[in-house]
C-alpha cells in the first residue's frame, strides 16, 4: 500500500502579487506552499502571511547555514511566523542542528525541520572541490541525512532517486520532501534527474515539491488536478491489487 504524498507548490516568484494570485487560484486544492529564497528575500514575512491568511500552510525553504546561535534565532522567528516546515543545511553540523531542534521545542511550535544534504546541483567533482577530498556523493547524502536524524530533525529534502536508499537506511519515520518532480506531460526545465509523481509515490515520498509544471502552466489549477489525479491513481492501483 503506497501512502499518497502531499503536494507542495513552489511559489518561485519575486513579488507578493504574483504569489497571492497563485495561492488564490490553487487553494484549497493545494494547502501547502513553498516560500523560498527569492520570494522571502523580496517580500519577507509578508509572503508567509499571504499564504496563511488564505488558509494555507508554508514550507519555508530558507536553507539556513550559520553558527548554532544564529540558526537557532532564525528558526525561532520562522516558528513565530507560523511556518509549518523550515529547511537548514545538514552540513552546518551537529551543534547547529541540535540548536535548531532545541529552539523549535522551546517555542512550542509544531513546525517541522527538514535538512538539505548535498545540493543536487553539485556533482562528485563539485563536492570534491567543496570538501577537499574525494567522497562518494551518495554516501555523503546518507551520512548527512543520518546526522540530521540523530540531531532530532524531522526529515530531509532529497532527490527522487535517493528515496529508496534513504528509506532503506534511515527507516520509515524520516519525512522525505522531494523536489525534481516532472509529470510525463511537463517540460523538464533545468531539472536533470527527474521522476514522475507516480514513480516518486511508489518510491515512498511523503511530500512532492512542484513548481513550474504548475506555476508556469496556462491553467495552474488544471495542471494541479492532473497531478493529483495521477497520485490518486497510485492509491487506486493499490486497491485493485487486493
Ligand atoms: O519548478 P520546479 O518544479 O523545478 O521547482 C522545484 C522547486 O524545488 C524549486 O523551488 C527549487 O528551489 C526546489 N528544489 C529543487 N531541487 C533541489 C532542492 C530544491 O528543485 N534539489
Boltz pocket constraint, residues with backbone or C-beta under 6 A from the ligand:
constraints:
  - pocket:
      binder: B
      contacts: [[A, 10], [A, 12], [A, 34], [A, 36], [A, 118], [A, 119], [A, 120], [A, 121], [A, 157], [A, 158], [A, 159], [A, 179], [A, 180], [A, 181], [A, 188], [A, 189], [A, 191], [A, 209], [A, 210], [A, 211], [A, 212], [A, 213]]
      max_distance: 6.0
